[in-house]
């Protein structure tokens, strides 16, 4: 196993030591390994989310090219008209 030296400001060092003293971690190395695993997991989750987003955008673009979907301006105008009608009916 490789060794790395890390310099920390005193408040950060104290925080890490508190985590160890509380029993949440066995050592500084244990704490750092956990942080790295969490970071790796977050990166993997973000990459998965971006791939799913790209696929969703591609699917939507294909649907729009095939004549599906709704024009955003038309949809907003319809919503505004519905709101105006509902608030007008509530006042009457």
Backbone bond lengths (Angstrom), bond angles and torsions (degrees), N, CA, C in turn:
res aa  C-N    CA-C-N  psi(-1)  N-CA   C-N-CA  omega(-1)  CA-C   N-CA-C  phi
1 X - - - 1.451 - - 1.529 107.99 -
2 X 1.328 116.81 137.30 1.462 122.25 -178.69 1.525 110.42 -79.69
3 X 1.310 115.75 158.96 1.453 122.59 179.02 1.517 109.18 -118.25
4 X 1.345 116.14 140.27 1.463 122.13 175.64 1.521 107.78 -130.81
5 X 1.303 116.07 144.14 1.462 121.11 174.47 1.519 108.44 -106.28
6 X 1.315 116.16 133.46 1.454 121.41 -178.42 1.522 108.61 -127.84
7 X 1.321 116.09 132.54 1.466 120.92 176.09 1.519 109.06 -97.58
8 X 1.322 116.13 134.26 1.465 122.02 179.56 1.515 110.09 -128.72
9 X 1.322 116.36 147.13 1.469 118.29 170.93 1.532 108.55 -65.51
10 X 1.310 116.12 155.17 1.465 120.84 -176.90 1.531 113.68 -52.77
11 X 1.335 120.09 -44.69 1.469 118.60 -179.65 1.535 112.89 -61.13
12 X 1.319 117.23 -36.78 1.464 119.64 178.23 1.522 110.47 -70.18
13 X 1.306 116.88 -43.37 1.466 120.82 177.50 1.525 110.35 -58.03
14 X 1.349 115.96 -43.31 1.466 120.68 179.38 1.525 111.16 -63.43
15 X 1.318 115.99 -39.41 1.461 119.97 179.32 1.526 110.79 -62.78
16 X 1.326 116.22 -46.71 1.462 120.38 179.03 1.524 109.55 -60.22
17 X 1.314 116.77 -42.63 1.464 120.26 -179.73 1.532 110.99 -64.01
18 X 1.322 117.64 -36.78 1.473 120.81 176.89 1.527 110.38 -62.53
19 X 1.323 116.71 -39.84 1.476 120.59 179.00 1.535 109.95 -63.99
20 X 1.298 116.44 -38.28 1.465 120.49 178.42 1.524 110.06 -70.49
21 X 1.332 116.71 -45.96 1.468 121.24 -179.29 1.527 112.13 -61.77
22 X 1.334 117.06 -30.17 1.468 120.38 -179.34 1.533 111.59 -76.64
23 X 1.327 116.33 -9.44 1.455 120.18 179.47 1.516 114.03 90.94
24 X 1.327 116.86 1.92 1.464 119.27 -179.91 1.523 111.83 -71.80
25 X 1.320 116.49 -26.97 1.466 121.71 179.05 1.519 108.54 -136.85
26 X 1.324 115.36 150.19 1.461 120.21 -178.69 1.522 112.32 -82.69
27 X 1.344 115.72 -26.99 1.464 119.48 -176.14 1.522 109.56 -161.88
28 X 1.319 115.07 172.07 1.461 120.17 175.65 1.528 109.30 -60.81
29 X 1.313 116.73 -41.83 1.471 120.55 179.69 1.522 110.72 -61.01
30 X 1.321 116.95 -41.69 1.463 121.33 178.49 1.531 110.26 -60.95
31 X 1.320 116.42 -42.88 1.468 121.70 179.54 1.533 110.83 -63.45
32 X 1.316 116.79 -47.19 1.466 121.16 -178.37 1.533 110.67 -65.44
33 X 1.333 117.22 -41.48 1.464 119.67 177.80 1.528 110.88 -60.43
34 X 1.350 116.86 -40.48 1.464 120.51 178.29 1.529 110.96 -63.84
35 X 1.322 117.34 -42.63 1.468 120.46 177.94 1.533 110.91 -60.84
36 X 1.306 116.51 -41.77 1.468 120.20 -179.57 1.526 110.50 -66.37
37 X 1.339 117.06 -43.50 1.470 119.79 177.73 1.528 110.92 -60.12
38 X 1.329 116.73 -42.39 1.471 120.36 178.58 1.527 111.24 -63.58
39 X 1.308 116.89 -40.81 1.465 121.22 178.70 1.523 110.34 -64.29
40 X 1.323 116.54 -44.41 1.466 120.01 178.30 1.526 110.53 -60.41
41 X 1.312 116.84 -43.15 1.461 121.21 179.59 1.528 110.90 -63.22
42 X 1.324 116.83 -41.43 1.468 120.88 179.30 1.527 110.78 -63.34
43 X 1.318 116.79 -40.03 1.469 121.10 178.97 1.532 109.71 -64.52
44 X 1.316 117.21 -44.63 1.465 121.29 179.43 1.524 110.02 -62.39
45 X 1.342 117.28 -43.58 1.466 120.99 178.61 1.522 111.38 -62.04
46 X 1.324 116.66 -41.94 1.464 120.60 179.51 1.525 111.13 -65.05
47 X 1.318 116.83 -42.62 1.467 120.24 178.67 1.531 110.71 -62.91
48 X 1.339 116.71 -41.01 1.464 120.71 178.42 1.524 109.87 -63.56
49 X 1.333 117.28 -43.99 1.466 122.11 179.88 1.528 110.38 -61.64
50 X 1.323 117.51 -42.79 1.464 120.72 179.83 1.524 111.45 -65.71
51 X 1.333 117.70 -39.29 1.466 120.30 177.21 1.530 110.44 -63.87
52 X 1.336 116.35 -42.02 1.471 119.86 178.80 1.528 110.68 -65.67
53 X 1.330 116.85 -38.42 1.460 120.81 177.49 1.531 110.61 -63.97
54 X 1.318 116.43 -45.86 1.470 120.19 177.98 1.526 110.88 -58.82
55 X 1.333 116.99 -43.13 1.465 120.69 179.81 1.524 110.58 -64.22
56 X 1.324 116.75 -39.47 1.463 120.83 179.31 1.523 110.99 -66.19
57 X 1.308 116.54 -40.77 1.468 120.55 178.22 1.526 109.68 -64.91
58 X 1.328 116.56 -45.33 1.473 119.76 178.50 1.522 111.09 -59.61
59 X 1.323 116.53 -43.15 1.465 120.72 179.06 1.523 110.77 -62.19
60 X 1.320 116.84 -42.84 1.469 121.07 179.49 1.527 111.40 -65.00
61 X 1.321 116.82 -40.80 1.465 120.36 178.50 1.524 110.99 -63.83
62 X 1.325 116.44 -41.04 1.468 120.08 177.89 1.528 110.40 -63.78
63 X 1.333 116.59 -40.81 1.465 120.76 178.27 1.525 110.76 -62.75
64 X 1.328 116.09 -43.01 1.467 119.98 179.49 1.532 110.75 -64.84
65 X 1.336 117.73 -41.17 1.469 121.35 178.67 1.530 111.39 -63.56
66 X 1.340 115.97 -28.98 1.460 120.71 -179.52 1.531 111.81 -85.80
67 X 1.327 116.16 4.91 1.459 119.91 177.62 1.509 114.64 93.02
68 X 1.317 118.08 5.37 1.457 121.40 179.04 1.514 111.43 -86.64
69 X 1.288 115.91 178.13 1.461 121.77 176.92 1.509 112.57 84.37
70 X 1.314 115.43 -176.50 1.463 122.37 -178.34 1.517 109.46 -131.67
71 X 1.309 116.42 145.92 1.456 121.76 175.23 1.525 108.50 -68.37
72 X 1.320 117.35 128.36 1.462 121.43 -177.30 1.516 111.81 -60.18
73 X 1.311 118.08 -42.13 1.466 120.98 179.33 1.515 111.60 -60.92
74 X 1.331 116.25 -43.78 1.465 120.05 178.61 1.528 110.96 -64.42
75 X 1.323 116.51 -42.02 1.468 120.06 -179.87 1.529 110.86 -64.18
76 X 1.320 117.57 -42.49 1.478 121.04 178.87 1.528 110.82 -64.90
77 X 1.327 116.47 -43.03 1.466 119.48 178.83 1.522 111.29 -61.99
78 X 1.323 117.28 -39.23 1.466 120.73 178.04 1.524 110.81 -64.85
79 X 1.327 116.91 -41.41 1.470 120.22 177.83 1.521 111.51 -64.13
80 X 1.311 116.44 -43.12 1.468 120.42 178.79 1.522 110.40 -61.71
81 X 1.319 116.51 -41.88 1.470 120.40 178.46 1.524 110.47 -64.49
82 X 1.321 117.78 -41.06 1.464 121.26 178.31 1.528 111.12 -63.44
83 X 1.319 116.45 -42.15 1.472 120.60 179.42 1.520 109.90 -65.40
84 X 1.312 116.45 -44.19 1.473 120.24 179.48 1.517 110.44 -61.94
85 X 1.308 117.31 -41.65 1.459 120.74 178.97 1.527 110.71 -65.95
86 X 1.320 117.00 -43.60 1.465 120.62 -179.02 1.526 111.46 -65.72
87 X 1.318 117.63 -41.65 1.471 119.14 -179.94 1.509 110.58 -73.30
88 X 1.318 117.76 -31.43 1.454 120.47 175.88 1.518 111.00 -68.40
89 X 1.336 115.97 -39.38 1.471 120.59 179.40 1.521 110.42 -69.34
90 X 1.334 117.11 -33.42 1.465 119.71 179.92 1.513 111.00 -70.39
91 X 1.317 118.32 -30.77 1.466 122.18 -179.19 1.520 111.27 -78.74
92 X 1.329 116.40 -25.73 1.473 119.81 -175.62 1.509 112.77 -75.86
